[in-house]
């Protein structure tokens, strides 16, 4: 007789509807907004070197975002997406991973990449699409990727990385690698069908994946409350799919670090997929193409600026005796100078040779691709003023 795999359900004899809106999931917070530790909370096991590395990365990303938004406004790059106010979510979670774990980001995870060692020069090369860009200039700015650092290249289509993370984690499980995949996305992406397919598959096949939702309040201009969902955010969806789930203060780097640490243990040691919902706020616009003043108030923004993740972490570090205000200011100034210097240098580096457009697609470019490339070159020669950087590199090989 086959074993009955159906759940043993409780029986009722009268209709009774469950009102999901009455169910709420609590939020883990260790580091309060004023930089103090919550009563009864325990600080994760973090030494001074690790704490300062996380803080240094937060400072670097804050400067990178500010400078590159300014560069876009000056017409030096075409586009930028800031992670202002969300640095703790990416940096705290990346710090809790093993270097061999795969990271699949959306487009506000530059903090995770910087924490792993992506250099300021590599950031600039990608943003300027020059010949030193690891992606050979084929992607929009902020669509980073680095195989060496186990950071999958970011894609523009929303939520495509979520089912990819499930599949990659399934492969890690089959190969017994001892690693997991961490996938970042926003609450807007959780409205895509890919999110639901990915979580269901991950839960059914028990893959070592951590799904990290940055709930920053807005899907571009659509507010989460009232217009994106009627329930209690994203976390209950993990519960519905039978996954381990936790909601955390995404601006609290200690809560982020500890939750990801525990999630990785579940994923790697027990093949349990985990959903983390980090509650945060996008203090900048969605992108440099967006003006947030059209859909939210200055008062709302000011209230969240008081919860700045970097400011509260700095306060804790100073109170701990691991940092002084003078050191923080000096480090900030040094990083700002380094970012500005790298920006100026990256502008001078030529764009990739046009032949790179068809390399790496097939082992040997097909005749059709070769023909299309020649047609493109002919077009550029005809209108060189429209393609000044490319026209100067049409001939002479790849040098």
Secondary structure, DSSP 8 states (H G I E B T S, - for coil): -----S------SS-----GGG-----B-SB-TTS-B-TT----S--HHHHHHHHHHHHHHHHHHHHHHHHHHTTSSS-----TT-HHHHHHHHHTS-TTSEEE--SS-HHHHHHHT--HHHHHHHHHTBTT-TTTT-S-TT---BGGGTEE---SSTTHHHHHHHHHHHHHHHHT-S--EEEEEETTGGGSHHHHHHHHHHHHHT--EEEEEEE-SEETTEEIIIIIBSSSTTHHHHHHTT-EEEEEETT-HHHHHHHHHHHHHHHHHH---EEEEEE----S-SSTT--GGGTS-HHHHHHHHTT-HHHHHHHHHHHHTS--HHHHHHHHHHHHHHHHHHHHHHHHS-B--GGGGSTTTSSS--HHHHHHHHHHHHHHHHTGGGSHHHHTTSSSTT-
